[in-house]
Amino acid sequence: MLQIKNSTAIKFFFIAALCLSCALSFAAQIAGTVTHLSGPLIAKKADGTVKVLSLQSGIEQGDTLIAEKDTYARIKFADNSEIVLRPSTQIKIDQFSFEEDKPNNDGFTMTLIKGGLRAVTGVLGKRNKERFGLNTPTASIGIRGTIFIAEFVPQDASQPGSGATDAQGNGPRAPGLYVQVLDGTVFLKNDAGNLDVTAGQFGFATSFTRPPILLPNNPGMQFSLPGNFPVSLNQDNANNESKSGSLICEVR
């Protein structure tokens, strides 16, 4: 009798473990898909493994995407938003949760570690702007229904020889977050001040302890897509324009 009970307990434990494994696998929701790619794109997974991505590869919550020196990558997300990563960019997909008929479950957070991207917001960013966040080591960006370019220049990238030059290519750019608005209006806010940035303008924040400012001209932001990258309908205007910290950038 004892042997039978032990056998039953072992079977129950095995089945429970299998169910838990399936549940965890199902929980790894595919956040987006690589739709266009011009070079090597690497994903560091949440479990520490590394994967080389290709066209139609799935992007999961927890992935850190690394676009190599000559790589442009376009990621289309489940809510119809998209980002295009420029070369030498690292970004982590911290959280992605979207169900078309359950807006209360919305959540989309990324961390831009270095480099730059062009973003077009989708359904989630339009109906729940407070649940979208693009973080950098010195600033956070929240958006709604807009097209923008964000570039983060880390401290070491501002040194000579880094390639982070100003618009005239005269020297290294100051470290910090640069934002170019291509469509809509963004609101920059930190502990030191507030700033409106509208379409065609450039905003800059070197840290959350200094007020964000408008720049008089392009500080050196360049984002030219490869010829084989199609332009989304929402990006027509963009092509005609060349949770760390406390800075918030919100579209209103």
HELIX and SHEET records of a PDB file:
HELIX    1   1 LEU A    2  ALA A   27  1                                  26    
HELIX    2   2 PRO A  103  ASN A  105  5                                   3    
HELIX    3   3 VAL A  123  ARG A  127  1                                   5    
HELIX    4   4 LYS A  129  ARG A  131  5                                   3    
HELIX    5   5 GLN A  155  SER A  158  5                                   4    
HELIX    6   6 LEU A  233  GLN A  235  5                                   3    
HELIX    7   7 ASP A  236  ASN A  239  1                                   4    
SHEET    1   A 9 VAL A  50  LEU A  53  0                                        
SHEET    2   A 9 LEU A  41  LYS A  44 -1                                        
SHEET    3   A 9 THR A  64  ALA A  67 -1                                        
SHEET    4   A 9 THR A  89  SER A  97 -1                                        
SHEET    5   A 9 GLY A 107  VAL A 120 -1                                        
SHEET    6   A 9 GLU A  82  LEU A  85 -1                                        
SHEET    7   A 9 ALA A  73  PHE A  77 -1                                        
SHEET    8   A 9 ILE A  30  LEU A  37 -1                                        
SHEET    9   A 9 GLY A  58  GLU A  60 -1                                        
SHEET    1   B10 VAL A  50  LEU A  53  0                                        
SHEET    2   B10 LEU A  41  LYS A  44 -1                                        
SHEET    3   B10 THR A  64  ALA A  67 -1                                        
SHEET    4   B10 THR A  89  SER A  97 -1                                        
SHEET    5   B10 GLY A 107  VAL A 120 -1                                        
SHEET    6   B10 PHE A 132  ASN A 135  1                                        
SHEET    7   B10 SER A 140  ILE A 141 -1                                        
SHEET    8   B10 ILE A 248  VAL A 251  1                                        
SHEET    9   B10 THR A 185  ASN A 190 -1                                        
SHEET   10   B10 GLY A 193  THR A 198 -1                                        
SHEET    1   C 9 VAL A  50  LEU A  53  0                                        
SHEET    2   C 9 LEU A  41  LYS A  44 -1                                        
SHEET    3   C 9 THR A  64  ALA A  67 -1                                        
SHEET    4   C 9 THR A  89  SER A  97 -1                                        
SHEET    5   C 9 GLY A 107  VAL A 120 -1                                        
SHEET    6   C 9 ILE A 147  VAL A 153 -1                                        
SHEET    7   C 9 GLY A 176  ASP A 183 -1                                        
SHEET    8   C 9 PHE A 202  ALA A 205 -1                                        
SHEET    9   C 9 ILE A 213  LEU A 215 -1                                        
END                                                                             
